[in-house]
Amino acid sequence: MIRTTLGAQARSAPHGSLNHVTQGNQARDAIEICPIYTDAPLKVGSKMLKKGVICAALLSMSMTALAENWKVFQWNNDTTLRYDTESITHKGKITATWVSATYAQPAVRPGYSVPLTRQVSHWIFNCADKTTAIGQVVSYGADGNQVDSNPGDPNDFRSVTPHSVADAMMNTVCPR
């Protein structure tokens, strides 16, 4: 587990995707809203066509929300940190992004009983106050499967230590 200088945990997802962590609920919700017609007789009509168009639009919007663009932010022999440029959000003075920490060697990290290879976390910054909080943290084992999901504490903002990893990330994602 990566710990910033403020003691927050960072987490990562398996080799390909954060989709189920960041936006998976949108896709699931869109699919649940759209009825399954495979067992029903084929019906044609304006009501059925409208439902089909609405479902297609919902699925299309949820799938585009799954876009990811992981950019290497910092690395050393043990850990590579990436942030998802597609997940950066700005709301007032709050900016958030997903950060992935991939470990070179699976290892048991503090608080875990199984070796982890990756953790993905939601980093939240109050750009005006120069504070940060860590939201959801998802941890993945050596087999690539999720071993833990922790809601973090997205309301526990703490000062960002100058010249720390959190400071560098804040300066990268906060608007200027």
ZIDAHU-V928487 format. One record per residue. N is the residue number from 1. RES is the residue in three letters. SS is DSSP state (alpha for helix, beta for strand, coil for the rest). PSI is psi as a letter, one per 40 degrees, with the letter a starting at -180 (NA if undefined). OMEGA is omega in radians with two decimals (none if undefined). Layout:
N_RES_SS_PSI_OMEGA ; N_RES_SS_PSI_OMEGA
This chain:
1_MET_coil_h_3.09 ; 2_ILE_beta_h_3.05 ; 3_ARG_beta_h_3.07 ; 4_THR_coil_i_-3.13 ; 5_THR_coil_e_3.08 ; 6_LEU_coil_e_3.02 ; 7_GLY_coil_e_-3.13 ; 8_ALA_coil_i_-3.14 ; 9_GLN_beta_i_2.99 ; 10_ALA_beta_i_-3.12 ; 11_ARG_coil_i_-3.10 ; 12_SER_beta_i_3.12 ; 13_ALA_coil_i_-3.12 ; 14_PRO_coil_i_-3.00 ; 15_HIS_coil_e_-3.06 ; 16_GLY_coil_d_-2.82 ; 17_SER_coil_i_3.03 ; 18_LEU_coil_e_-3.00 ; 19_ASN_alpha_d_-3.07 ; 20_HIS_alpha_d_3.13 ; 21_VAL_alpha_d_-3.00 ; 22_THR_alpha_d_-3.01 ; 23_GLN_coil_e_-3.08 ; 24_GLY_alpha_d_-3.14 ; 25_ASN_alpha_d_3.10 ; 26_GLN_alpha_d_3.14 ; 27_ALA_alpha_d_3.13 ; 28_ARG_alpha_d_-3.13 ; 29_ASP_alpha_d_3.13 ; 30_ALA_alpha_d_3.14 ; 31_ILE_alpha_d_3.13 ; 32_GLU_alpha_d_3.13 ; 33_ILE_alpha_d_-3.09 ; 34_CYS_coil_h_-3.14 ; 35_PRO_coil_i_3.10 ; 36_ILE_coil_h_-3.05 ; 37_TYR_coil_e_-3.02 ; 38_THR_coil_d_-3.13 ; 39_ASP_coil_e_-3.10 ; 40_ALA_coil_i_3.06 ; 41_PRO_coil_i_-3.13 ; 42_LEU_coil_h_3.11 ; 43_LYS_coil_h_3.12 ; 44_VAL_coil_h_3.11 ; 45_GLY_coil_i_-3.08 ; 46_SER_alpha_d_-3.14 ; 47_LYS_alpha_d_3.13 ; 48_MET_alpha_d_3.13 ; 49_LEU_alpha_d_3.12 ; 50_LYS_alpha_d_3.12 ; 51_LYS_alpha_d_3.14 ; 52_GLY_alpha_d_3.13 ; 53_VAL_alpha_d_3.12 ; 54_ILE_alpha_d_-3.14 ; 55_CYS_alpha_d_3.13 ; 56_ALA_alpha_d_3.13 ; 57_ALA_alpha_d_3.13 ; 58_LEU_alpha_d_3.14 ; 59_LEU_alpha_d_3.12 ; 60_SER_alpha_d_3.14 ; 61_MET_alpha_d_-3.10 ; 62_SER_alpha_d_3.14 ; 63_MET_alpha_d_3.11 ; 64_THR_alpha_d_3.11 ; 65_ALA_coil_e_-3.10 ; 66_LEU_coil_e_-3.12 ; 67_ALA_coil_i_3.13 ; 68_GLU_coil_i_3.07 ; 69_ASN_coil_g_-3.08 ; 70_TRP_beta_h_3.14 ; 71_LYS_beta_h_3.11 ; 72_VAL_beta_h_-3.09 ; 73_PHE_beta_d_-3.09 ; 74_GLN_beta_i_3.11 ; 75_TRP_beta_i_2.98 ; 76_ASN_coil_a_-3.11 ; 77_ASN_coil_d_-3.05 ; 78_ASP_coil_d_-2.96 ; 79_THR_beta_i_3.00 ; 80_THR_beta_h_3.08 ; 81_LEU_beta_h_3.06 ; 82_ARG_beta_i_3.00 ; 83_TYR_beta_i_-3.09 ; 84_ASP_beta_h_-3.10 ; 85_THR_alpha_d_3.13 ; 86_GLU_alpha_e_-3.08 ; 87_SER_alpha_e_-3.11 ; 88_ILE_coil_h_3.09 ; 89_THR_beta_i_3.10 ; 90_HIS_beta_h_3.07 ; 91_LYS_beta_h_-3.08 ; 92_GLY_coil_b_-3.14 ; 93_LYS_coil_e_-3.13 ; 94_ILE_beta_h_3.06 ; 95_THR_beta_h_-3.13 ; 96_ALA_beta_i_3.06 ; 97_THR_beta_i_3.04 ; 98_TRP_beta_h_-3.14 ; 99_VAL_beta_h_3.14 ; 100_SER_beta_h_3.05 ; 101_ALA_beta_h_3.12 ; 102_THR_beta_h_-3.07 ; 103_TYR_beta_h_-3.12 ; 104_ALA_beta_d_3.13 ; 105_GLN_beta_h_3.06 ; 106_PRO_beta_h_-3.14 ; 107_ALA_beta_i_3.05 ; 108_VAL_beta_h_-3.12 ; 109_ARG_coil_i_3.13 ; 110_PRO_coil_h_3.13 ; 111_GLY_coil_e_-3.12 ; 112_TYR_coil_i_3.13 ; 113_SER_coil_e_3.12 ; 114_VAL_coil_i_3.10 ; 115_PRO_beta_h_3.11 ; 116_LEU_beta_i_3.05 ; 117_THR_beta_e_-3.06 ; 118_ARG_beta_i_3.03 ; 119_GLN_beta_i_3.11 ; 120_VAL_beta_h_-3.10 ; 121_SER_beta_i_3.12 ; 122_HIS_beta_h_-3.13 ; 123_TRP_beta_h_-3.09 ; 124_ILE_beta_h_-3.11 ; 125_PHE_beta_h_2.89 ; 126_ASN_beta_g_-3.00 ; 127_CYS_coil_d_-3.12 ; 128_ALA_coil_d_-3.09 ; 129_ASP_coil_e_-3.09 ; 130_LYS_coil_f_3.08 ; 131_THR_beta_i_-3.12 ; 132_THR_beta_i_3.05 ; 133_ALA_beta_i_3.10 ; 134_ILE_beta_h_3.09 ; 135_GLY_beta_b_-3.06 ; 136_GLN_beta_i_3.11 ; 137_VAL_beta_h_3.11 ; 138_VAL_beta_h_-3.10 ; 139_SER_beta_i_-3.10 ; 140_TYR_beta_h_-3.13 ; 141_GLY_beta_a_-3.10 ; 142_ALA_coil_d_3.13 ; 143_ASP_coil_e_3.13 ; 144_GLY_coil_e_3.14 ; 145_ASN_coil_i_3.10 ; 146_GLN_beta_h_3.12 ; 147_VAL_beta_e_-3.10 ; 148_ASP_beta_i_2.99 ; 149_SER_beta_h_-3.04 ; 150_ASN_beta_h_-3.11 ; 151_PRO_coil_e_-3.11 ; 152_GLY_coil_a_3.11 ; 153_ASP_coil_g_-3.04 ; 154_PRO_coil_e_3.12 ; 155_ASN_coil_e_-3.12 ; 156_ASP_coil_g_-3.12 ; 157_PHE_coil_h_3.13 ; 158_ARG_beta_i_3.13 ; 159_SER_beta_i_3.08 ; 160_VAL_coil_h_3.12 ; 161_THR_coil_h_3.12 ; 162_PRO_coil_i_3.08 ; 163_HIS_coil_f_3.09 ; 164_SER_coil_i_3.07 ; 165_VAL_alpha_d_3.13 ; 166_ALA_alpha_d_3.12 ; 167_ASP_alpha_d_3.13 ; 168_ALA_alpha_d_3.12 ; 169_MET_alpha_d_3.13 ; 170_MET_alpha_d_3.14 ; 171_ASN_alpha_d_3.12 ; 172_THR_alpha_d_-2.99 ; 173_VAL_alpha_d_-3.12 ; 174_CYS_coil_i_3.09 ; 175_PRO_coil_i_-3.12 ; 176_ARG_coil_NA_none
